Amino acid sequence: MTSKLATVTLPDPKQAYDLWAGSYPAVAHNPLMRLEQDIIESILAPLAPRRALDVGTGSGRYLSVLAQRATRIVVGVDFSRAMLQAGGRKNMVCANALWLPFARRSFDLINASLMVGDVPDVAAWTGEMAKTLTRGGHLIYSDFHPSWASHGWKRTFRGVDGVTYDIGYAPHTIDDHLSAIDAAGLRVLAIREPRFKDDTDPDVRAFRRRWKNPPVVVVFHAVKDA
């Protein structure tokens, strides 16, 4: 029997998300996610897509955000059926992000929040996103900042069984992302590397005292010109 004080490493992200689904909130539930969502929403604000896709949608926290911008349809896709069922929302599809079940040029906006760290081959992922974008379409996505790898930070969650799980992730450098975006025929419009600013949160204060507040996420905004 596993002790409730133990930390179990799960190198397979799908297995991890299937376990996490029972306790995963459908909102930005920690300071990093809130910081990331503020950046994403500021990029989305001037856009008015017709068809938006949320890749790695999980429990669907970005679907309502995208619905405020998209004029026709919003679809979420994720490889964890348990996460999709936990979200309980409409227009959610279970599929692998490297083989999206959509025709070429189906969406004029793709969002992907903190999921590309689950994909070792970022170039293959970006290429699939580009195939699914219309001409003039926007790709907005975030990843764990390379500072995670340099500091040895880990992703953990507590399951409904009381066990703390450590989710493995694939670290990507900024150059990895830029090379993949360029190879996919996309053009970078913006790169954001935010740091924590909220001194009122005790976890953020503790983090800043220990780590001197490096960037924690990186957000890319690219467009498909042709």
matplotlib code that plots the C-alpha trace (Angstrom):
import matplotlib.pyplot as plt

x = [0.0, 1.3, 1.7, -0.3, 2.9, 4.6, 5.2, 4.6, 6.2, 4.0, 6.1, 3.0, 1.0, -2.2, -2.2, -1.5, -4.5, -6.8, -6.0, -6.1, -9.5, -11.4, -10.0, -9.1, -10.9, -12.3, -10.8, -7.3, -6.7, -3.2, -1.1, 0.8, -2.4, -4.0, -0.9, -0.9, -4.6, -4.3, -1.7, -3.7, -6.9, -5.0, -3.8, -7.3, -9.0, -8.7, -9.4, -12.7, -12.3, -15.2, -14.0, -11.8, -10.1, -8.7, -6.1, -5.4, -8.6, -8.7, -11.8, -12.5, -11.6, -10.8, -13.9, -16.0, -13.1, -12.9, -16.7, -16.6, -14.5, -15.6, -18.7, -19.6, -18.1, -15.7, -14.3, -12.1, -9.8, -7.9, -6.4, -7.8, -11.4, -11.6, -10.8, -13.4, -16.0, -15.1, -15.6, -19.0, -19.1, -20.4, -18.2, -15.4, -13.5, -11.1, -8.0, -4.3, -2.9, -0.4, -3.2, -6.1, -9.4, -10.2, -9.8, -7.0, -7.6, -10.6, -10.0, -8.9, -7.8, -6.1, -5.3, -3.3, -2.7, 0.3, 0.0, 2.9, 5.1, 3.4, 4.7, 8.4, 8.4, 7.3, 8.0, 5.6, 3.0, 3.4, 3.2, -0.1, -1.4, -0.4, -2.2, -5.4, -5.2, -6.8, -4.8, -4.5, -5.3, -3.8, -1.9, -1.7, -0.1, 1.8, 4.4, 6.3, 9.2, 12.7, 13.4, 11.5, 14.2, 17.1, 15.7, 14.5, 10.9, 8.3, 4.5, 2.6, -1.0, -2.8, -5.2, -8.5, -6.6, -4.5, -1.3, 0.9, 1.8, 4.6, 3.9, 6.8, 7.1, 9.2, 11.3, 11.5, 13.9, 12.8, 14.9, 13.1, 9.8, 11.0, 12.5, 9.3, 7.1, 9.3, 9.4, 5.6, 5.4, 4.1, 5.2, 5.7, 3.8, 4.6, 6.5, 5.6, 7.7, 5.7, 6.9, 4.7, 3.6, 1.0, 2.6, -0.7, -0.5, 1.6, 2.7, 3.9, 5.7, 7.4, 8.3, 9.8, 11.9, 13.3, 13.8, 14.2, 11.2, 12.3, 9.8, 7.5, 5.6, 6.3, 3.4, 3.7, 1.4, 1.9, 0.0, -0.3, 0.3, -0.1]
y = [0.0, 3.5, 5.8, 9.0, 10.9, 9.4, 11.2, 9.0, 9.9, 9.5, 9.8, 9.2, 12.5, 10.8, 8.5, 11.5, 13.6, 10.6, 10.4, 14.1, 14.5, 13.6, 16.6, 19.0, 22.4, 23.8, 27.2, 28.8, 27.4, 28.6, 31.8, 30.4, 29.6, 32.9, 34.8, 32.7, 33.3, 37.1, 37.1, 34.9, 37.0, 40.2, 38.7, 37.4, 40.7, 42.3, 39.1, 38.0, 34.5, 32.6, 29.1, 28.6, 25.4, 24.8, 22.1, 20.3, 21.7, 19.4, 20.3, 23.1, 26.2, 28.2, 27.3, 30.1, 32.5, 31.6, 31.7, 35.4, 36.0, 33.4, 34.1, 30.6, 27.7, 26.8, 23.2, 21.7, 18.7, 16.6, 13.1, 12.4, 11.2, 11.4, 15.1, 15.8, 13.9, 15.9, 19.1, 18.1, 20.7, 20.5, 20.4, 18.5, 15.8, 13.1, 13.0, 13.3, 16.8, 15.4, 13.9, 16.3, 14.9, 18.0, 19.0, 21.3, 25.0, 24.3, 27.0, 30.6, 30.6, 27.8, 28.2, 25.7, 26.4, 24.8, 21.5, 21.5, 20.4, 17.0, 16.7, 15.8, 16.8, 20.5, 20.8, 18.0, 19.6, 23.1, 21.6, 20.0, 23.3, 25.1, 22.5, 23.1, 26.9, 28.9, 31.5, 34.5, 32.3, 32.8, 30.3, 31.4, 29.0, 28.8, 26.5, 26.1, 28.5, 27.0, 28.3, 25.2, 22.9, 25.0, 25.2, 21.6, 22.5, 19.7, 19.6, 17.9, 17.4, 15.6, 12.9, 12.0, 9.1, 11.6, 10.7, 13.4, 12.7, 14.2, 14.6, 14.4, 17.0, 17.7, 20.8, 23.1, 26.1, 29.3, 28.5, 25.1, 27.0, 29.6, 27.0, 24.9, 28.0, 29.0, 25.4, 25.3, 28.4, 30.6, 34.1, 35.2, 38.3, 38.3, 36.4, 37.1, 35.8, 37.0, 37.0, 37.0, 40.4, 39.6, 40.2, 39.4, 35.7, 33.9, 31.2, 33.9, 35.8, 32.5, 31.7, 35.2, 35.0, 31.6, 31.9, 35.7, 35.7, 34.3, 34.0, 31.0, 30.7, 31.7, 32.6, 32.7, 34.4, 33.5, 33.9, 31.9, 34.2, 31.7]
z = [0.0, -0.9, 2.1, 1.9, 2.6, -0.5, -3.8, -6.8, -10.1, -13.2, -16.4, -18.6, -18.6, -19.8, -16.8, -14.6, -15.9, -15.7, -12.0, -11.5, -13.1, -10.0, -8.1, -10.9, -10.7, -13.9, -13.2, -12.9, -9.4, -8.5, -9.0, -12.0, -13.9, -13.0, -14.2, -17.4, -18.0, -17.6, -20.4, -22.7, -22.2, -23.0, -26.3, -27.1, -26.3, -29.8, -31.7, -33.1, -34.6, -36.1, -35.1, -32.0, -30.8, -27.3, -27.4, -24.2, -22.9, -19.8, -17.8, -20.2, -18.3, -21.5, -23.4, -21.8, -22.3, -26.0, -26.4, -25.5, -28.6, -31.2, -33.3, -34.5, -32.6, -29.8, -29.6, -26.9, -27.5, -24.9, -24.8, -21.3, -21.5, -17.7, -17.8, -20.5, -18.5, -15.4, -17.3, -18.5, -21.3, -24.8, -28.0, -26.4, -28.3, -27.1, -29.3, -29.4, -30.1, -32.6, -34.8, -34.5, -36.0, -38.0, -41.6, -42.6, -42.0, -39.8, -37.2, -37.3, -33.6, -31.6, -27.9, -25.9, -22.2, -20.5, -22.4, -24.8, -22.0, -22.3, -25.9, -26.4, -30.0, -30.0, -33.8, -34.6, -32.4, -33.9, -37.4, -36.5, -35.1, -38.3, -40.5, -38.6, -38.8, -41.6, -43.5, -41.2, -38.2, -34.7, -32.5, -28.9, -26.5, -23.2, -21.8, -18.6, -18.8, -19.3, -15.7, -14.5, -15.9, -14.7, -11.1, -11.0, -10.3, -10.5, -11.3, -8.5, -7.5, -4.7, -5.9, -4.4, -2.7, -0.7, -2.6, -4.1, -7.7, -9.6, -13.4, -15.7, -18.5, -21.5, -21.1, -24.2, -24.6, -26.2, -29.2, -29.5, -29.7, -32.1, -34.4, -34.4, -35.1, -38.0, -39.4, -39.3, -41.5, -38.7, -37.8, -34.2, -33.1, -29.4, -26.7, -23.1, -20.1, -17.0, -13.4, -10.3, -9.2, -6.5, -3.0, -1.2, -1.9, 0.8, -1.7, -4.1, -1.4, -0.3, -3.9, -4.5, -1.3, -2.3, -6.1, -6.7, -8.9, -12.3, -15.2, -14.6, -17.9, -21.5, -23.9, -27.7, -30.2, -33.8, -37.0, -40.2, -43.1, -45.9]

ax = plt.figure().add_subplot(projection="3d")
ax.plot(x, y, z, "-o")
ax.set_aspect("equal")
plt.show()
